[in-house]
Amino acid sequence: MASHQRKGSGASEGDFFDIPDEPFFAIIKRQLRHLRTWAFIFIFILFILFLRREPAPPPPSPHLNYDLVDWSKYAYSQYATSSPYLCNAIMVFDTLERLGSRAQRVLFYPREWDVVVESDHDRDSQLLSMARTKYKALLIPIELEMIKPEAGPGESWDKSISKLLAFGEIEYERIIHLDSDILVLQNMDELFFLPHTPVAMPRAYWLLPGQKVLSSLLVVIEPTYRQYKALLDTALGIEPDSSSTESSRIKYDMELLNEQYGDSALVLPHRQYGLISGEFRSENHSAFFGNDLDAWDPDKVLAEAKFVHFSDWPLPKPWIMWPHQMLADILPKCKVNPGTLHESGCRDRDVWMKLYDDFRIKRRDICKLLSYPAPNWPPGNDPPGNEKPVEG
């Protein structure tokens, strides 16, 4: 059995602490070599992680990051040729402001109007001044004869070529022109960044299937002087149609825009950009859905819509009170036991009436105006709305 030698008791104590006879710098060199090895391993690991990293996101696109957009190049336009429509335009601007829209605002108005407030009852001047100061709208005076050719004094203002004026505002890259008899529900700034197209419009779905035309209640425009001049020359140069039984046959903005862009315009989804209030009175929604499969849900439809256009003929526009003689026939019908004490399923009616109530409340709060009195029913020769509005 091998035995381990052990130093005797006479061995010196220093033998237990023998240190190799190695130069100091050699020790340092050896330690540094180890450090370089670890450093190389660490760098190699970092390199592998670098190669496996997710690619960096691209720089923010102006179409997605609104902070990078030059909003001076985009605008909403309205036109006002009468006191009710001036208030409507202010209401549209107010809602766009409240919803956070950053685009500019343009308001066309009759040249004979002014912004000098002569009295507390000078409501038109007050509203024009409000548009310019509070909503920073660019006010553009226009000649009424230019936008309403051959129109008699009693003709309604919707028969005009006012919407064509926005084509001439070439300082903007894009303009969204909205009818003013609407209730704006959501921000629509995304329409400024549609793919390149001269015009985008929703379809007049309520005319389907008989007519397949685009609606001018919303028009997204890329203004150019060439298109503006062509449209205006066509509008102002049209002669009465001698073959028509009518005394005159004038084509207005919707018809002109369909003739010019009906086959080339970008068609906007009408569920979001073309809903009319009359849809809540309809019992057949196949034209709205484009099929007979989708189930009608008034709350869901309203939640998807960007705005609602008031169209309930023969009911007057929302700034005119309802004739009680016709209201029972016009109101949306309940689904169960309609017209009885036990009727139910009246959500269409509730939504529809709230649209009108909301419009009238905004008119009162923003314009300080109440609704016009209800016209006689059935209507006479005078168009409704000639009465002075009640101020509030």
DAMO-V821084 format. One record per residue. N is the residue number from 1. SS is DSSP state (a for helix, b for strand, c for the rest). OMEGA is omega in whole degrees, -180 to 180 (999 if undefined). NEAR is the number of other C-alpha atoms within 10 Angstrom. Layout:
N	SS	OMEGA	NEAR
N	SS	OMEGA	NEAR
This chain:
1	c	-178	3
2	c	178	4
3	c	179	5
4	c	177	6
5	c	-180	6
6	c	180	7
7	c	178	10
8	c	-178	7
9	c	-179	7
10	c	178	6
11	c	-178	10
12	c	-179	9
13	a	-178	9
14	a	179	8
15	a	180	9
16	a	-176	9
17	a	-180	7
18	c	178	8
19	c	-179	8
20	c	-180	6
21	c	-176	6
22	c	-179	8
23	c	-178	8
24	a	-178	8
25	a	176	9
26	a	177	10
27	a	180	11
28	a	-179	10
29	a	180	11
30	a	179	10
31	a	179	11
32	a	178	12
33	a	176	12
34	a	-180	11
35	a	179	12
36	a	179	11
37	a	179	10
38	a	178	12
39	a	178	12
40	a	179	12
41	a	-179	12
42	a	180	11
43	a	179	11
44	a	179	12
45	a	178	11
46	a	180	12
47	a	178	12
48	a	179	10
49	a	180	11
50	a	180	11
51	a	-177	9
52	c	-177	9
53	c	175	9
54	c	180	8
55	c	-180	8
56	c	179	6
57	c	179	6
58	c	177	6
59	c	-178	7
60	c	178	11
61	c	177	11
62	c	-179	12
63	c	-178	13
64	c	-180	11
65	c	-175	10
66	a	179	14
67	a	-179	12
68	a	-177	11
69	c	171	15
70	c	-173	11
71	a	176	16
72	a	-179	13
73	a	-176	15
74	b	-176	22
75	b	166	26
76	b	179	24
77	b	176	26
78	b	171	27
79	b	-179	26
80	b	179	21
81	c	176	21
82	c	-177	13
83	a	179	15
84	a	-178	21
85	a	174	19
86	a	177	24
87	a	178	27
88	a	-179	26
89	a	178	26
90	a	178	25
91	a	177	24
92	a	179	24
93	a	-179	27
94	a	-179	17
95	a	177	17
96	a	177	22
97	a	-178	16
98	a	-179	11
99	c	174	14
100	c	177	12
101	c	-178	18
102	c	-177	18
103	c	177	21
104	b	176	19
105	b	-180	23
106	b	-180	26
107	b	173	22
108	b	-177	23
109	b	-179	23
110	b	-176	16
111	c	-177	12
112	c	174	9
113	c	176	13
114	c	-179	15
115	c	178	17
116	c	-178	12
117	c	-176	15
118	c	179	11
119	c	178	9
120	c	-179	8
121	c	179	10
122	c	-171	12
123	a	-179	20
124	a	179	20
125	a	178	19
126	a	-178	18
127	a	175	22
128	a	178	25
129	a	178	19
130	a	179	17
131	a	-177	25
132	a	-173	16
133	a	-175	11
134	c	-175	14
135	c	174	17
136	c	-179	14
137	b	172	23
138	b	-178	16
139	b	-178	18
140	b	179	12
141	b	-178	15
142	b	174	19
143	c	-177	13
144	a	-179	16
145	a	-178	11
146	a	-175	15
147	a	-178	23
148	c	-173	22
149	c	174	18
150	c	-180	15
151	c	178	16
152	c	-176	8
153	c	-179	7
154	c	-175	10
155	c	-178	12
156	c	-174	12
157	c	177	16
158	c	176	12
159	c	-178	16
160	c	175	24
161	c	-175	22
162	a	-176	23
163	a	-180	23
164	a	-177	24
165	a	-178	20
166	a	179	28
167	a	-178	25
168	a	-179	18
169	c	-170	19
170	c	175	15
171	c	179	12
172	c	175	19
173	c	179	16
174	b	177	25
175	b	172	27
176	b	177	25
177	b	-178	23
178	b	165	22
179	c	-177	21
180	c	178	25
181	c	-178	22
182	b	171	24
183	b	-179	22
184	b	-176	22
185	c	-176	17
186	c	175	18
187	c	-180	17
188	c	-177	19
189	a	-179	17
190	a	-179	11
191	a	178	16
192	a	-173	22
193	a	172	12
194	c	172	13
195	c	-178	9
196	c	176	10
197	c	-179	12
198	c	-175	17
199	b	171	22
200	b	-177	26
201	b	172	27
202	b	177	24
203	b	174	23
204	c	-170	20
205	a	-176	24
206	a	177	20
207	a	179	14
208	c	-4	14
209	c	-176	11
210	c	-180	8
211	c	178	10
212	c	-176	14
213	c	178	22
214	b	-180	29
215	b	179	25
216	b	178	23
217	b	171	22
218	b	179	21
219	b	174	27
220	b	-168	26
221	b	165	24
222	c	-171	23
223	c	171	22
224	c	-179	18
225	a	-179	12
226	a	179	10
227	a	179	16
228	a	-178	18
229	a	180	15
230	a	-180	11
231	a	-177	20
232	a	178	20
233	a	179	11
234	a	-178	13
235	a	-175	23
236	a	-177	17
237	a	-178	11
238	c	178	13
239	c	176	12
240	c	-179	14
241	c	-175	12
242	c	-179	10
243	c	-178	9
244	c	177	9
245	c	179	8
246	c	180	9
247	c	177	10
248	c	-179	14
249	c	-178	15
250	c	175	20
251	c	-178	19
252	c	-166	21
253	a	-176	22
254	a	-179	20
255	a	179	18
256	a	-179	18
257	a	177	22
258	a	177	18
259	a	-176	12
260	a	-170	15
261	a	-175	16
262	c	-178	20
263	c	-175	11
264	c	-177	12
265	c	171	19
266	b	-176	19
267	b	179	15
268	b	178	20
269	c	-175	14
270	a	178	20
271	a	178	20
272	a	-168	18
273	a	179	21
274	c	-178	26
275	c	176	28
276	b	-177	22
277	a	-180	22
278	a	179	18
279	a	-180	22
280	a	176	26
281	c	-176	17
282	c	175	11
283	c	179	11
284	c	-176	12
285	c	-178	18
286	a	178	17
287	a	179	15
288	a	-178	21
289	a	-174	15
290	c	178	12
291	c	179	10
292	c	-174	11
293	c	-175	9
294	c	179	11
295	c	-179	10
296	c	176	16
297	c	-174	11
298	a	-180	16
299	a	179	11
300	a	179	9
301	a	-179	14
302	a	-180	18
303	a	-180	12
304	a	-173	14
305	c	175	19
306	c	177	18
307	b	175	23
308	b	177	22
309	b	-177	21
310	c	180	24
311	c	-178	17
312	c	-180	17
313	c	11	9
314	c	179	10
315	c	178	16
316	c	177	18
317	c	-169	19
318	c	177	21
319	c	175	23
320	b	-179	20
321	c	-177	18
322	c	170	20
323	c	-175	17
324	a	-178	13
325	a	-176	11
326	a	-171	13
327	a	-178	11
328	a	180	11
329	a	-174	9
330	a	-176	16
331	c	174	18
332	c	-177	23
333	c	174	22
334	c	-175	18
335	c	-175	13
336	b	178	12
337	c	-178	12
338	c	177	14
339	c	179	11
340	c	178	9
341	c	-177	7
342	c	-179	8
343	c	179	13
344	b	-175	14
345	c	-174	13
346	c	-175	14
347	a	176	17
348	a	-180	22
349	a	-179	17
350	a	180	15
351	a	-179	17
352	a	-179	19
353	a	179	15
354	a	176	12
355	a	179	18
356	a	179	17
357	a	-180	13
358	a	179	13
359	a	-177	21
360	a	176	19
361	a	178	15
362	a	178	20
363	a	179	22
364	a	-174	17
365	a	-175	13
366	a	-177	16
367	a	-176	22
368	c	180	15
369	b	172	20
370	c	-175	19
371	c	172	23
372	b	176	21
373	c	180	18
374	c	177	16
375	c	174	20
376	c	-180	13
377	c	2	11
378	c	-173	9
379	c	177	11
380	c	-179	9
381	c	-177	6
382	c	178	10
383	c	179	13
384	c	175	17
385	c	179	18
386	c	-179	11
387	c	177	12
388	c	179	10
389	c	175	16
390	c	-179	12
391	b	-179	13
392	c	999	11
